[in-house]
Amino acid sequence: MTYFQRDPQVWYKNGTSPVSEADYAVDRALEEALSTARPGYGWVSEEMQDGDRAGTERHRVFVVDPIDGTRAFLRGEDVWCVSIAVLEAGVPVAGVLHVPVRGETFEATADGPALINGAPCRVSEAPAGRQMRLSVPDSMRKRLRAREGEAVEALPVVPSLAYRLALVASGRLDGTLVRPRANDWDVAAADLILERAGGFFADAEGGRWRYGDAATSHGVMVAGPLGLAPRLRDIARGIAA
């Protein structure tokens, strides 16, 4: 927050993806705190070079996105978060999303409920007599409206993928579609939080996210309440580019 709305220095990865001095500062602080507390865990962060990702073969691995939604952070918006997960044998077993500007903290463990600021959170009930609220990428919104008409409220995409999934987990969205090429650090914590809140995160055929695979191996993903899974997967198949 010491960098927020204070014009931090920015660089570009691969010429298009911004990373700021705030991203690097959060990354350093998290690695120092978490790796000191759990020195036997592996470490994977978005801001590491591929060759530096340590101990990914270990039984437990931290998977971290220091700032998910960097573009929103740099624009001074409040929809960005810090995402921290622990994978055990390639499966999320603990996850935390902290949304500093909004004062929200989501958390879950594999054997406990999903929480927001310490209180239980749940996905929405299947809509009855109201529009289904879906947050979808701009490239899909026109096709969604053409296919579903007034049955769906096609909301603008939330820039932070992790926070978007958390909004589904807390019932503020009924679902979302995720374009290909997301990474483990974008979804690991939110995937678990959503599952423990009564939701699902899967591809259009129902396949779960495979941690450790290359981003290019994942197609369009969909998230929502379990009760809406068939309909949401059908929508994803119908409008995916």
N, C-alpha and C positions, 0 to 999 in steps of 0.2 A: 504493500500500500504506500510505502514511501516513494515509489516511482509512479503511482497512478495519477493520471492527468498532470504529469510534470515533464512531459516531452522527453522520455528516456531515449538513449541512443539506440538505433535500430540497424540491423544488418539483414541480408536476405539470403536464405538457404536455397540453393538451386535456382537463384535468380528471381524467385517469385514469393517464397514463403518467409514472412517476416519473423525475426527473433530479436528480442530487445535485451538490454542489460538487466531488466527486471526478470526475464525468463532465466537468465544465467544465475542471477543472485538467489532466486528461489531454489533452483536446482542445487546449488552449492550448499545452501542451508539444510535442505532436506537430506542430501547425501550424508552430510556430517552428522546430523541427528540420528537418522535411521540406521546407517551403517555402523555407527558407534554402538547403538542399542542392540543391533542384531548383526554382528560381524560375520556370522556364518551364512548369511543370506546373499544371493546374487543381486545384481543391480542393473536395471534397464531404465533409461530415461530418454525422452525425446531429444534432449539437448546433448546427448553423447554421440561421438562418432561411432559408426558401426563396429569398428574394430576394438573399441574401448568398452563395449557392453560386457560387464564382468559376471562370470559365474552363472550364465543362463542355463547351464546344465545342472545346477544345484537343485535340491529338492524344493527349497523355497526361494522365491525371487521377488524383490520389490520391482514393481512396474509403475513408473511415475511420469506424469505430465505436469511440469512445474506451473505452466499457465495454459490451460486448455481454452482456446478462444483468444489468442494473442491479438488478432486484428480488432476484436471488440475491445480488448484492454487498451490498445493504442488509440482507438477512437473515443475513449473515455466512457464507454458503456458499462453497464453493471452485469452483463451476462457472460462472465468468464469465471473459471474456477481452478482450484488446485486439485489434482486427481492422484490418489495414492492407492495402490492395491498390492496385496501379497498373493502370488500364485504358488500353489503347492502341487507339484507334479503336473503343471500346466493348467490348473483349474483355480479360479479366484476363490480364496477362502476368507479374505478380509478386504474391505474397501472403504475409503473415506473420500468424499468430495466436499471441499470447503469453498463457499462462495462469499468472499470477504465483503464486497460492497453491499450485498443483500443480507448479510448476517445469518447465512444458512449453512448448516453442516449436516450432510447426509452420511450415514454410516451403516454398515452391515457386516455380519460374519456368516459363515456357512451354516451355522446352527442357531442363528438368532434372527430376530425380526429386523426389517429395515426401519431406520429411525431418521427423523429430521429434527435437529435441535433437541434430541433426547426423547422425542415423542414418536410413537409408531406412525408410519406412513404407508398408504396402500394405493394401488392403482385404482382408476375409476371403475365404476360399474358399467356394464355394456349400456350404451345410450338407449333410452326408451323415450321416443317422442321428441328427441332433440338431435341437432346435428352432431356428428362425430368430429371432434377437434383434432386435426392432424397438422403437425408441423413438418413441412416437406421442402426440399431444395427447390429453388426457383425454376430449375430446368424441368421439374416434374409437376409444378402447380397447375399449369394450363391443361395438361393432360388429365390431371386428377379432377379438375372442375368439369372437363368435357365428359369424363367417364361417370362421375358420381353425382354431378349436379348439386342440388341443394341438400343432399343427404350428408355432405361433408363440408365442414368449414376448413378450407385450405389456408392455414396460417403460415406466415413467413417463417423461414427456418431460423432456429436459435443458433447463433454462431458457434457456441461451444457444444460439441457433440455430447460430451459427458454430462453437461448440465441439461441438455435437451432430454437425454434418457432419464435423468433424475426427475424432471418435470413430469414425465410419464409415470415414473415410480410413485410420485406423490399425488397423482390424479389430476394434475392441472392441465395435462394433455391426455387425450385418449390414445395417441399413438404417434409414431414418426417413421419415416423412411430414411435410410442412410445410404448415400451414394457409395460406390466402390472406392477402394484405396484408403479406407480408414486403417489405423494402426492399433496395436495392442494397448498402448498407453492412452489412446482416446476412449477406450471402452471398458477396460478391465474392472475398474472400481464400480462404474455405473451398471455393468452387466450383473454383478452380484447384487447390488442394491435393488435393481429392478426385479430380479428373480425372487428375492426375499420379500418384496412388496406385493408379490402375486402376479408378476408380469413375465414376459418372455422376450428374448432377443435372438432372432434367428434369420436365416435367409428365406427366400420366397418358397422354398421347398421344405422348410422346417429344420434345416441343418443348423447346429449351433456354431458359434464362432470357434475357430481353431487357433489357440494361442501358440505363438512361435512360427506360424506360417507367414510368408511374405504378404504385404498389403495387397499386392496384385492378385493374390489367390482368392480374395473375398469379393463376392458380387454385391448386389443390392441387399441390404439388411432391413429388417422391419422389427419394431418394438411396440408392445402394447399389453393390455390385460390378456390373460390366458383365454378368457371368454370371447375375445375378438380375434384370436389368432387366425382362424380360417378366413375370415373376411379380410383382414389386413394382408395376409399372404396373397390372397386373390387380387387385391388392389395392387400390390407390389408387382405381381406378374403382369398385370394389365397395363401399367404405366411406366415400368422401368425402361430406361433408355437402353 
